[in-house]
Amino acid sequence: SKFNGHLENCTMLYYDECKFSAGNEGRTIRKNRLKEWANDCVPIENKGQDAINRDIFCSAILATNNDSDIHLERLDRKFSVMELSEDRLEKRLGADTTQKLWEYIKDPSFPDAFLNYLEDKIDPDFNPHMEYKGAKFEDLVLSSLYGWQSELLEMITGGTYSYIVLKDCKENISRFPTRHTKVDDFLKNFTHEGETLGKVVLINGKPNIKVNEKFCPTSEEGG
């Protein structure tokens, strides 16, 4: 909401079943607000009071059960993505053990015990100064693509085309952008297997997609 005074003096923000699905133009307002926490300070505003800048010392955890609830772009930074488990705690630990765990969380000794547990289980390759991407990050990026992006990606990585006429895309792909710059941005910024997809070029005065050579046909070129 407009006022965020309840966040003052918090050291961890936990969003349960968070949803960042994008609108028609890809606006993800809540995610954009979340990015404020990557800054050095944030304005804290209580109702009826002027906003005061506060230094940021917090971390944020987003939890959700559905990939489609998170709209994540390839260039989104400051987001570490991990998949904990597909099983509920009751199935993994048993109902009685799970209930005891929830009760233990309320115990004053829990924070130190949980921190010790994490330090003991930490992956030796974990770097606290870098975002953790992993396989789940890639899954979320792909599930977040718009329909036209997904279809275009499939066309390019299918190894059939060296050039793709943009006019054909507009006629055959639903909601394909009318602006060439929007398509060009996607081609240059989205990567597949570590490679950009290509770029928009003019051929005989008409805009075409020049596919990255890595995805071009190996024998006969498509059109």
C-alpha positions as a printed NumPy array, in Angstrom:
array([[  0.   ,   0.   ,   0.   ],
       [  1.036,   3.641,   0.004],
       [  2.253,   3.593,   3.602],
       [  5.052,   1.225,   4.593],
       [  5.709,   2.126,   8.226],
       [  5.27 ,  -1.523,   9.251],
       [  8.593,  -2.295,   7.508],
       [ 10.653,  -0.069,   9.806],
       [ 13.156,  -1.966,  11.981],
       [ 12.529,  -5.212,  10.077],
       [ 15.6  ,  -7.254,   9.152],
       [ 13.837,  -9.819,   6.954],
       [ 10.824,  -9.499,   4.665],
       [  8.985, -12.731,   3.891],
       [  6.423, -12.826,   1.093],
       [  4.273, -15.962,   1.211],
       [  2.657, -17.109,  -2.068],
       [  3.947, -13.987,  -3.758],
       [  2.668, -13.168,  -7.252],
       [  4.55 , -11.036,  -9.784],
       [  2.738, -12.027, -12.979],
       [  3.183,  -9.301, -15.586],
       [  0.427,  -7.306, -17.25 ],
       [  0.04 ,  -6.598, -20.951],
       [  3.074,  -4.314, -21.003],
       [  5.167,  -6.376, -18.643],
       [  4.668,  -4.045, -15.7  ],
       [  5.389,  -5.822, -12.443],
       [  4.754,  -3.062,  -9.921],
       [  5.347,  -5.141,  -6.818],
       [  8.642,  -6.472,  -8.152],
       [  9.752,  -2.959,  -9.067],
       [  9.009,  -1.869,  -5.505],
       [ 10.941,  -4.841,  -4.208],
       [ 13.97 ,  -3.627,  -6.148],
       [ 14.029,  -0.611,  -3.844],
       [ 15.611,  -2.892,  -1.267],
       [ 18.737,  -3.159,  -3.434],
       [ 19.426,   0.527,  -2.717],
       [ 21.291,   1.947,   0.268],
       [ 18.189,   3.482,   1.836],
       [ 14.406,   3.509,   1.479],
       [ 11.814,   6.164,   2.406],
       [  9.668,   4.903,   5.297],
       [  6.311,   6.656,   5.472],
       [  3.76 ,   6.304,   8.238],
       [  0.262,   7.668,   7.781],
       [  0.112,  11.322,   8.76 ],
       [  3.902,  11.673,   8.901],
       [  6.549,  12.783,   6.444],
       [  8.673,  10.078,   4.889],
       [ 12.099,   9.49 ,   6.452],
       [ 14.975,   7.78 ,   4.666],
       [ 16.204,   4.709,   6.557],
       [ 19.335,   2.664,   5.899],
       [ 18.592,  -0.8  ,   4.567],
       [ 19.867,  -3.875,   6.39 ],
       [ 17.163,  -6.333,   5.338],
       [ 16.846,  -9.331,   3.061],
       [ 13.68 , -10.451,   1.285],
       [ 12.438, -13.998,   0.735],
       [  9.721, -14.751,  -1.831],
       [  7.96 , -18.095,  -1.516],
       [  5.522, -19.542,  -4.028],
       [  4.349, -22.947,  -5.229],
       [  3.702, -21.92 ,  -8.841],
       [  6.285, -20.912, -11.436],
       [  3.666, -18.854, -13.278],
       [  3.383, -16.516, -10.274],
       [  6.897, -15.177, -10.774],
       [  7.626, -13.066, -13.836],
       [ 11.414, -13.141, -14.048],
       [ 13.536, -11.696, -16.852],
       [ 16.994, -12.856, -17.894],
       [ 18.601,  -9.574, -16.842],
       [ 16.863,  -9.395, -13.46 ],
       [ 19.652,  -9.091, -10.932],
       [ 19.642,  -9.348,  -7.158],
       [ 17.351, -12.379,  -7.323],
       [ 18.685, -15.745,  -6.177],
       [ 16.446, -18.622,  -7.233],
       [ 16.319, -22.04 ,  -5.631],
       [ 13.846, -24.916,  -5.492],
       [ 13.588, -26.397,  -2.02 ],
       [ 11.329, -29.383,  -2.559],
       [  8.178, -30.548,  -4.302],
       [  6.985, -32.373,  -1.163],
       [  5.092, -30.851,   1.733],
       [  6.72 , -30.974,   5.169],
       [  3.977, -33.289,   6.418],
       [  4.953, -35.837,   3.762],
       [  8.696, -35.537,   4.332],
       [  8.74 , -35.363,   8.139],
       [  5.358, -36.66 ,   9.206],
       [  2.511, -34.631,  10.692],
       [  3.693, -34.949,  14.326],
       [  7.272, -33.92 ,  13.552],
       [  6.08 , -30.995,  11.443],
       [  3.868, -29.747,  14.277],
       [  6.806, -29.942,  16.708],
       [  8.919, -27.98 ,  14.229],
       [  6.352, -25.162,  14.03 ],
       [  6.277, -25.023,  17.827],
       [ 10.09 , -24.951,  17.982],
       [ 10.191, -21.967,  15.615],
       [  8.572, -19.903,  18.39 ],
       [ 11.328, -20.875,  20.841],
       [ 13.935, -18.114,  21.54 ],
       [ 16.769, -20.561,  20.788],
       [ 15.51 , -21.278,  17.262],
       [ 17.274, -18.429,  15.338],
       [ 20.774, -19.441,  16.491],
       [ 20.06 , -23.137,  15.975],
       [ 18.71 , -22.499,  12.46 ],
       [ 21.725, -20.359,  11.533],
       [ 24.079, -23.111,  12.724],
       [ 22.112, -25.613,  10.65 ],
       [ 22.439, -23.454,   7.516],
       [ 26.168, -22.928,   8.027],
       [ 26.643, -26.672,   8.409],
       [ 24.683, -27.464,   5.22 ],
       [ 26.027, -24.672,   3.027],
       [ 27.352, -25.644,  -0.401],
       [ 31.149, -25.144,  -0.643],
       [ 30.654, -23.277,  -3.928],
       [ 28.179, -20.809,  -2.407],
       [ 29.313, -17.193,  -2.771],
       [ 27.457, -14.727,  -0.5  ],
       [ 28.47 , -11.849,  -2.784],
       [ 26.866, -13.281,  -5.931],
       [ 23.268, -14.118,  -6.842],
       [ 22.552, -17.821,  -7.129],
       [ 20.905, -18.619, -10.453],
       [ 20.888, -22.381, -10.982],
       [ 18.498, -24.455, -13.085],
       [ 15.369, -23.036, -11.461],
       [ 16.274, -19.521, -12.571],
       [ 16.283, -20.739, -16.186],
       [ 12.9  , -22.45 , -15.715],
       [ 11.342, -19.252, -14.376],
       [ 12.793, -17.124, -17.185],
       [ 11.329, -19.449, -19.826],
       [  7.939, -19.674, -18.102],
       [  7.846, -15.858, -17.927],
       [  8.212, -15.273, -21.66 ],
       [  5.318, -13.673, -23.513],
       [  3.632, -15.775, -26.167],
       [  5.353, -14.029, -29.077],
       [  8.742, -14.35 , -27.385],
       [  8.249, -18.059, -26.763],
       [  7.194, -18.715, -30.387],
       [ 10.065, -16.656, -31.778],
       [ 12.554, -18.444, -29.511],
       [ 11.296, -21.793, -30.77 ],
       [ 11.65 , -20.656, -34.395],
       [ 15.208, -19.447, -33.882],
       [ 16.532, -22.367, -31.84 ],
       [ 14.857, -24.913, -34.131],
       [ 17.783, -24.587, -36.541],
       [ 15.584, -23.948, -39.59 ],
       [ 16.134, -20.267, -40.34 ],
       [ 19.086, -18.002, -41.048],
       [ 16.807, -15.01 , -41.644],
       [ 13.207, -14.452, -40.559],
       [ 11.017, -11.81 , -42.194],
       [  9.393,  -9.625, -39.536],
       [  6.307,  -9.155, -41.696],
       [  5.723, -12.922, -41.576],
       [  6.037, -12.876, -37.786],
       [  3.418, -10.126, -37.469],
       [  1.027, -12.104, -39.664],
       [  1.526, -15.502, -38.037],
       [  2.373, -14.818, -34.372],
       [ -0.347, -13.47 , -32.085],
       [  0.371, -10.075, -30.489],
       [  3.742,  -9.771, -32.182],
       [  5.126,  -6.254, -31.494],
       [  4.689,  -3.599, -34.134],
       [  7.882,  -1.835, -33.039],
       [ 11.076,  -3.331, -34.42 ],
       [ 13.069,  -1.964, -31.471],
       [ 11.096,  -4.119, -29.026],
       [ 11.931,  -7.243, -31.028],
       [ 15.555,  -6.186, -31.389],
       [ 15.886,  -5.646, -27.63 ],
       [ 14.611,  -9.162, -26.986],
       [ 16.994, -10.681, -29.552],
       [ 20.019,  -8.907, -28.098],
       [ 19.23 ,  -9.242, -24.383],
       [ 17.814, -12.758, -24.172],
       [ 20.374, -15.564, -24.251],
       [ 19.972, -19.254, -25.041],
       [ 22.835, -21.598, -24.172],
       [ 24.928, -18.506, -23.475],
       [ 24.287, -16.941, -26.888],
       [ 22.133, -13.984, -27.955],
       [ 19.419, -14.832, -30.47 ],
       [ 20.314, -12.403, -33.253],
       [ 19.376,  -8.891, -34.36 ],
       [ 17.056,  -6.944, -36.657],
       [ 18.626,  -5.928, -39.983],
       [ 17.334,  -4.322, -43.174],
       [ 17.415,  -6.381, -46.378],
       [ 16.272,  -4.514, -49.496],
       [ 14.734,  -1.942, -47.19 ],
       [ 12.65 ,  -4.506, -45.284],
       [ 13.279,  -5.531, -41.646],
       [ 14.443,  -9.092, -41.081],
       [ 15.785, -11.037, -38.126],
       [ 19.344, -12.172, -38.713],
       [ 19.603, -15.312, -36.618],
       [ 22.75 , -15.918, -34.583],
       [ 24.975, -18.29 , -36.575],
       [ 24.962, -20.739, -33.659],
       [ 21.289, -21.486, -34.372],
       [ 21.433, -21.387, -38.18 ],
       [ 20.882, -24.49 , -40.313],
       [ 24.002, -26.627, -40.7  ],
       [ 23.295, -27.576, -44.32 ],
       [ 20.436, -25.924, -46.209],
       [ 19.402, -22.481, -45.073],
       [ 15.788, -21.742, -44.366],
       [ 14.052, -18.517, -45.259]])
